Amino acid sequence: MTKKDEQDFIAAPSPTEDVVEKPPRARVSDAPIPEETANEKLERKRDYLEGFLQKKPENVSPGEPGGEVHQSVIDALKDIYDPEIPVNIYDLGLIYNVEVAEDADVVVTMTLTTPHCPVAETMPNEIEMRVANLPGVRDAEVVVTWDPPWDPSKMSDEARLELGML
């Protein structure tokens, strides 16, 4: 063997030689725990959550979900309550779709709890007037559909909580 060949080989230490042990692995349980009271921890989490929820979507067209006009229509719908159930029509699941066209025309697709609902004739007109009077909306139309039929599974968790169904 030449000297060059000897340099390419690395021999393992013999069992009689002292071998240096690997350092211990870092563990999460070994990390120092900061002294923090339960109230401080709750406040820290609340600050983070509030900041996250208040952040508005960036570069969203006013008519798209999350946009200014679309959100104002949803907020207006949340102000309209079913006369028989103390929950707004949006959380009740009566609103199936909100579309805002580029020319600011709004189409709200909705249903009612039953075809024999006492407000079947007046509710769509009230929604149409309320949405048409919002800033940025040129015209509003309400389309009432019975397919798919409404059922309690369409309600939001907030509505279920309000009605004692959770």
Secondary structure, DSSP 4 states (H G I P E B T S, - for coil): --HHHHHH--PPPPTTS--PPPPPPP-GGGSPPP---HHHHHHHHHHHHHHHHHPPPSS--TTSTTSHHHHHHHHHHTT-B-SSSSSBTTTTT-EEEEEE-TTSEEEEEE--S-TT-TTTTTHHHHHHHHHHTSTT--EEEEEE--SSPP-GGGS-HHHHHHTT--
